[in-house]
Amino acid sequence: MLSATMPVAALRTATDSPRNLPASAPPAAGTSPAIPLAGPPPTAPAPSTQLRIDTSLSLVVLEFRGPDGELRQSIPTPREIDAYRNPPLPASDPKVDVSG
């Protein structure tokens, strides 16, 4: 029976593992355990990102540039931006007679 003075940890047995997780398996034969690196891991240079506001389209463009400053990718793509600038004209409906 539980009492207010008995700590909960006292009810656990020594064989109980936290959350009943399985014990980790020993390393396979012929492999060595992981050895920590001496220093920080090498990292790739982070892409340069810019937000550009195209006021004529009321659109925000996210641009990713390489280390040399060259545009690598943009969201929306240049093709999509061109579609915003030059929207396709609606096709005429042959069923509508506006001649009167």
C-alpha positions, 0 to 999 in steps of 0.5 A: 500500500502506498503511503504519503511518507514512502517515496515512489522510487522505493517501490521500483525494483532494481531491474526496472529500466526507465520506460522499459527501453531495451538495453543497447546491443553490443557493437558487432564483431569487427567494428569499433565503438564511436570515437568522438571527433577532436573538434567541431565537425566540418560544415558547408557554407550556409547559403546567403538568403535575401528577401526581395519585395517586388512592389509592382507585383505586390510579391515577396521573393526569397532568393538563395545565392551562392558564395560568389553572389550568383542567384542559385534559386528563388521562390517563386521561380523566375518562370512563376514571376514571369507568369505573374507579370504576363498572366494568360488571357482568358480564352473566349467562350464560343457559347456566348453571343455578344453581337446582340 
